[in-house]
Amino acid sequence: MEIKEMLNLARVPSILMLGVVYVAYVLIGGVVFWKLEGDLGQKDISLLLLSKQKLLATYTCLNQEGLESVAQIVQDASKAGLSLKGNYTTDGFWKFTSSAVFAATVVTTIGYGNISPSSTAGQIFCVFFALFGIPLNMVVLNRVGKYMLVIERNLSDFLKEKTGRRCTRFLVHLVSYLSGAVLFFIVPMIVFQQHEGWTYSQAIYYCFITLSTIGFGDFVADSNPDKKYPEWYSVLMASWIFFGLAWLALLINHSIDILERLNTHLNCDGADRRRKSLAVQRGTPRTHRWRRKMRSRRLL
């Protein structure tokens, strides 16, 4: 088997084109959300800073009313993705990178719930963006998952021809499972533990909840307003979500492939057993000839 056949390179251009359309769609959505909600974020920053200054000037010794006012300001800041610690604020949720990640969580249906458009225009755009983006996401992930499965099959067939061992396919699938688990669970777990301050159990929990698209929102990376994240962090997160979901699509295709092969194997075994039992019941032609000879000898 040649390398071109093993890697199935004929499918690469169409998958790349589909991937370009997908990335462009998500980035365009991020830009639109950024423009629609970004101005509101700047207004939120100004209003919250003004409220904080008024509160500190008015309540030198806070009473119950003052505590309620502080709680309301903190709640508003949390909804806007802002921090009131120190004499500065962060940029809020609606940066371009965060907006692009939000667009990715929309089309992948993860939907953490910690960030959502508040303007009427942003909410209407979100509906239509999801209406076309969710089917596009499903098509892309399905195509990528099937392509990865074809590569695995071709690789296992190639190695089987070279080694002559029947367990090659199982070993290739096992390596694929283990490498995917390391790449999409173990490595992100370490990264999130370092940058988010979570425990390892919380980080692995977040990885599973995200890639399974459950998206509770109790733990969300790149959303703590009290932390300064590097610029590459959001890009890494979006890439991890996409390729992690593609890997899960591969696992689903794996499971379907295994079940189909198992069903075919069981059907073939059942058919063979039925044919053998019928042959035993009816007897083979040689058995019939032997029985006729024995009967003729008895008659003689």
URHUPE-V911959 format. One record per pair of residues at least 6 apart in sequence whose C-alpha atoms are under 7 Angstrom apart, sorted by the first residue. I is the first residue (numbers start at 0). J is the second residue. If there is no record, write none. Layout:
((I	J) (I	J))
This chain:
((0	157) (5	150) (5	153) (5	154) (6	150) (7	150) (17	139) (18	139) (25	99) (25	102) (25	103) (26	99) (28	102) (29	95) (29	98) (29	99) (29	102) (30	95) (32	98) (32	121) (33	93) (33	94) (33	95) (33	98) (35	121) (36	93) (36	116) (36	118) (36	121) (37	93) (37	94) (40	79) (40	91) (40	93) (58	65) (76	82) (79	91) (79	92) (80	91) (80	92) (80	222) (80	224) (81	88) (81	89) (81	91) (81	224) (82	88) (82	89) (82	224) (82	225) (89	224) (96	233) (97	233) (100	233) (100	237) (103	237) (104	110) (105	129) (106	129) (106	132) (106	133) (106	136) (107	133) (107	136) (108	212) (109	209) (109	212) (109	213) (109	214) (110	214) (111	214) (111	215) (111	216) (112	216) (113	216) (116	122) (140	245) (140	248) (141	248) (143	245) (144	245) (144	246) (144	248) (144	249) (144	252) (145	249) (145	252) (147	249) (148	249) (151	171) (155	167) (155	168) (155	171) (158	167) (159	165) (159	167) (179	246) (183	239) (183	243) (184	203) (184	206) (188	199) (188	202) (188	203) (191	197) (191	202) (192	198) (192	199) (192	202) (195	220) (205	218) (208	214) (210	240) (210	243) (210	244) (221	228) (221	233))
